Each structure stands twice: as structure tokens, then as C-alpha cells.
């Protein structure tokens, strides 16, 4: 199988992607010497994932993929959604994001939410999209030390622990990103 470039510098994402896609030869942006910030100006996960993948595809000429993901809170009309990474402002901070999310949900009875990931794979010059969703609830206070982002606040449906409390191997089986990655991996297996 050809190698794939991950169009990301997010270490948490890269760790998760490597854990789920251990059979793929993956290169990071650091590995290929790409150190620019890629804008994500769009209002959908699909458009942002495509924009990032196209920039790296033009840079390498090879097969690349990117993901855009975030947490969507039903009581907030789907926010923060594509703005999840900078919900608490600039510079980006998981702690500020989580603090703002809890403030926005203060007193809310509906704490349902879902994580969504959209992967754009540019394979042999053509874009393909893969989506993963993980439903759950938002806690009233952070719990756990693992994961990253909103993981200390998010309890996936069917579990009593947050993503930050669950063992990594369980998160890698049920997360939004792992669901999208498995679809991409199946696609690639059919073409190898």
C-alpha cells in the first residue's frame, strides 16, 4: 500500500489515527517538512477537510487525508461544531474550550451531544469522504486525565465514563474518528 500523509499537526489526533490505522504507512506534516498553518474558513466539516487535504495534496502530489471534527451540542444548536478547536478563543486551549462549553450549558437540562469527524482522502487525485459520529452526553464537570479536547466532558452513549476516563483501546473502537477511519481503511483495503 502506498504511504499516506496526515494533513494535521494535532498530536492527539495523530496518536489516535496511528492507533486505529496501524497497518497504514502514515507520514505527518512534520515528516514532509510542511510547517504552514492551513486555514479552515468554512462552515462545514466536509469543506474544511477538503481544503486541508487539497493544500497537502498540492504540496506532495501524493495520497493524503485530513479530518475535520468537533463536538456538536444539541442545546446550543449544534455549536461549537466546526469551531470546536477555538471555541474558548485564541490561543487554542482545551481548558478554555471546556470552561466555555460548561458556562454555555449552565442550567441546561438537555446535555445530549455528538462528536463528528469527516475525513477527506485524496486518493490517486480524487477526493473521497468518510464520516463518523459518536452520540453521548456532556457532563457538568470534567472527569478523567486521558484523551484531549472535550474528552473529559463527553460520555459516549452506553458508557458511564467520559472519553478521558475510558481506556484508549475502547475509545479507539467507538470514537467518531475511529468510525470514519475504519471506513477509510476498508476503502483502501479494497484498492490495494
C-alpha positions in Angstrom: 0.0 0.0 0.0 1.2 3.5 -0.8 2.0 5.8 2.1 -0.5 8.4 3.2 0.2 11.9 4.6 -2.0 13.0 7.6 -2.8 16.7 7.0 -2.5 17.6 10.6 -0.1 18.7 13.3 -2.6 17.9 16.2 -0.6 15.4 18.3 -3.8 14.0 19.9 -5.4 13.3 16.5 -2.2 11.8 15.1 -1.9 9.4 18.1 -5.5 8.3 17.6 -5.1 7.9 13.9 -1.9 5.8 14.3 -3.6 3.6 16.9 -6.6 2.9 14.7 -4.7 2.7 11.4 -1.6 0.8 12.5 -1.5 -1.2 9.2 -1.1 2.0 7.1 2.3 3.8 6.5 1.5 7.3 7.8 3.5 10.5 7.5 2.8 13.7 9.4 3.1 17.2 8.2 6.3 17.4 10.2 7.6 14.3 8.4 7.1 16.0 5.0 8.5 19.4 6.1 5.2 21.3 5.9 5.1 23.9 8.6 2.4 26.4 7.4 -1.0 26.9 9.1 -3.8 25.7 6.8 -6.9 27.9 7.1 -10.2 26.3 7.9 -12.6 29.1 7.0 -15.6 27.0 6.1 -18.9 26.3 8.0 -18.9 22.5 7.3 -16.6 19.7 8.3 -16.6 18.5 4.7 -15.4 21.8 3.3 -12.6 22.2 5.9 -11.4 18.6 5.5 -11.3 19.0 1.7 -9.5 22.4 1.9 -6.8 20.9 4.1 -6.4 17.8 2.0 -6.1 19.8 -1.2 -3.3 22.0 0.2 -1.2 19.0 1.2 -2.0 17.1 -2.0 -0.7 20.1 -4.0 2.4 20.1 -1.7 3.2 16.4 -2.0 1.5 15.3 -5.2 0.7 12.1 -3.4 -2.1 10.4 -1.4 -3.2 12.4 1.6 -6.1 12.7 4.0 -7.3 15.2 6.6 -10.1 15.2 9.1 -12.2 17.9 10.5 -14.0 17.1 13.6 -15.7 18.7 16.5 -18.4 18.4 19.2 -22.0 19.3 18.4 -24.2 20.2 21.4 -28.0 19.9 20.7 -28.9 22.6 23.3 -26.5 25.0 21.5 -28.0 24.4 18.0 -25.0 22.2 17.0 -22.3 24.6 18.4 -19.4 24.6 18.7 -19.3 22.3 15.7 -16.6 23.3 13.2 -15.5 26.0 15.7 -14.7 23.4 18.4 -10.9 23.9 18.4 -11.1 27.7 19.1 -14.5 27.8 21.0 -12.8 29.4 24.0 -10.8 31.9 21.9 -7.2 32.3 20.7 -4.7 30.9 21.5 -6.3 27.5 21.3 -6.7 25.8 24.7 -8.6 22.6 25.7 -9.1 24.1 29.2 -10.6 27.3 27.9 -12.8 25.4 25.4 -14.2 23.2 28.1 -14.8 26.0 30.5 -16.7 28.0 27.9 -18.8 24.9 27.0 -19.8 24.3 30.6 -20.7 28.0 31.0 -22.9 27.9 27.9 -24.6 24.8 29.2 -25.2 26.1 32.8 -28.7 25.2 33.8 -29.4 23.2 30.6 -31.5 20.1 31.0 -30.7 18.7 27.5 -27.0 17.8 27.6 -27.1 15.5 24.6 -24.3 15.9 22.1 -22.3 14.1 19.4 -18.8 14.1 18.2 -18.5 14.2 14.4 -15.5 13.5 12.2 -15.3 13.9 8.4 -12.2 12.5 6.6 -11.3 13.7 3.2 -9.0 11.3 1.4 -7.4 12.3 -1.8 -6.5 9.0 -3.4 -4.9 9.0 -6.8 -6.1 12.6 -7.3 -9.7 12.0 -6.4 -11.4 13.2 -3.2 -13.4 10.7 -1.1 -15.3 11.4 2.2 -15.8 9.2 5.2 -18.0 10.3 8.2 -18.1 9.0 11.8 -20.4 10.1 14.6 -20.4 9.2 18.3 -23.5 10.1 20.3 -23.4 10.9 24.0 -23.9 13.4 26.8 -22.0 16.4 28.3 -21.1 16.1 32.0 -21.4 19.0 34.4 -17.7 18.9 35.3 -14.6 17.3 33.7 -13.7 13.8 34.6 -10.5 11.8 33.7 -7.0 12.5 32.6 -6.8 10.8 29.2 -7.7 12.0 25.7 -7.7 15.6 24.6 -10.1 18.3 23.6 -13.6 17.8 25.1 -13.0 14.2 26.1 -13.2 15.0 29.9 -16.7 16.3 29.4 -18.1 13.7 26.9 -19.7 10.4 28.0 -20.4 8.2 24.9 -23.8 6.5 24.7 -23.9 3.2 26.5 -20.9 4.0 28.8 -20.7 5.5 32.3 -17.3 7.1 31.9 -16.0 10.0 29.9 -13.7 9.6 26.9 -10.9 10.8 29.2 -11.7 8.0 31.7 -12.1 5.2 29.3 -9.1 3.1 28.3 -7.6 4.3 25.0 -8.4 0.9 23.3 -12.1 1.3 24.0 -12.1 4.9 22.8 -10.4 3.8 19.6 -13.2 1.3 18.9 -16.1 3.7 19.4 -15.0 7.2 18.7 -16.2 9.4 15.8 -12.7 9.5 14.4 -12.2 5.7 14.6 -15.5 5.1 12.8 -14.5 7.4 10.0 -11.0 5.9 9.9 -12.4 2.4 9.7 -14.5 3.3 6.7 -11.4 4.9 5.0 -9.3 1.8 5.9 -11.9 -0.5 4.3 -11.9 1.7 1.2 -8.1 1.4 0.9 -8.1 -2.3 1.5 -10.4 -2.8 -1.4 -7.9 -0.9 -3.6 -4.6 -2.5 -2.5 
